[in-house]
Amino acid sequence: MSTVTETRAAIEGEEFSRVAFTSEALDLLRKLWGIHGPLMFHQSGGCCDGSSPMCYQAGEFRTGGSDIRLGVLSLDGADGTALGDIDFWMSKEQFEYWKHTKLTVDVVNGRGSGFSVEAPEGKRFLIRSEIIEFPAGPNPD
């Protein structure tokens, strides 16, 4: 796997990253940001490619009390200028299954869900996961 960029912690009281992005995922995000503007991710675990993270224009997918923001990616352009932040959300129900898992967002060739903004690019985001021991901290419930 390529190099990874960690997100900032977003769960209150946590100081470690739960989500990372590969350099290939960052390259695709830069392209998508140029097309769609600010972006966000949501991992639901439901139907329709539920194991794939869905990338939306920021605010297009409504989050609420049943969702947890796991991390915030600060996306820079290829020239190093700041583009903006990308929030990574997950449903609380899915988090219960994945709370001991480090998530890495990667990209592969192929078409994913039509709901995710990368679908027309012939690429799809996917999660590579690793069970790890996180430092003890608060539970986001």
Secondary structure, 3 states (H helix, E strand, C coil): CCCEEECEECCCCCCCCCEEEEHHHHHHHHHHHHHHCCEEEEECCCCCCCCCCEEEECCCCCCCCCEEEEEEEEEECCCCCEEEEEEEEEEHHHHHHHCCEEEEEEEEECCCCCCCCCHHHCEEEEEEEEECCCCCCCCCC
